[in-house]
Amino acid sequence: MRYRVPILLLFCAAIVAGTFGPGTSAGAQTGSSLDAEFEAATERYGVPKELLLAMGYVNTRWEMPPPEASEHEEGEAKEGAPEARGAYGIMQLVQNPSRDTLGEAAALTGSSEEQLKTEREENIRGGAALLSGMQGEPRPEDLDEWYEAVAEYGGGPLYAE
């Protein structure tokens, strides 16, 4: 294919290898393994784990921000920017007047929008379900072949690059 694996994805893969190597758990403080949550989403929706990990790292450095940190805000301060935030969790599921990937993820997973906003594992599953739906069948193993779906997920080719 004409796409090359983005350097950032390779960088994130290196970080993942160091962060999630044998005997480590990024989610140890919360009692749940972040690696296991990404693995479960991979198994359920057929999206490569390293791709989900890279997206989560680029989005929030694997942190689960509280919903109030990302609420969509309307008003004079945000005039001319209808997208003004409204991106939730590690997978940055969006809900604003321009996009509603949060609602799409809720429909795909059966999880509530509130769960997708507040529960890390549900947010990761929601992102994987959304990306899987955007990719369609068959689900390629080559990361480069996910380029179009990643660009759609992130709102354009700059995100995929």
Stockholm file with secondary structure:
# STOCKHOLM 1.0

chainA/1-161         MRYRVPILLLFCAAIVAGTFGPGTSAGAQTGSSLDAEFEAATERYGVPKELLLAMGYVNTRWEMPPPEASEHEEGEAKEGAPEARGAYGIMQLVQNPSRDTLGEAAALTGSSEEQLKTEREENIRGGAALLSGMQGEPRPEDLDEWYEAVAEYGGGPLYAE
#=GR chainA/1-161 SS CCCCCCHHHHHHHHHHHHHSSTTCCTTGGGTSCHHHHHHHHHHHHCCCHHHHHHHHHHHHTTCCCCGGGTCCCCSGGGTTCTTCSCEETTTTEEBSSSCBHHHHHHHHHCCCHHHHHHCHHHHHHHHHHHHHHHHCSSCCSSGGGGHHHHHHHHTSHHHHC
#=GC SS_cons         CCCCCCHHHHHHHHHHHHHSSTTCCTTGGGTSCHHHHHHHHHHHHCCCHHHHHHHHHHHHTTCCCCGGGTCCCCSGGGTTCTTCSCEETTTTEEBSSSCBHHHHHHHHHCCCHHHHHHCHHHHHHHHHHHHHHHHCSSCCSSGGGGHHHHHHHHTSHHHHC
//
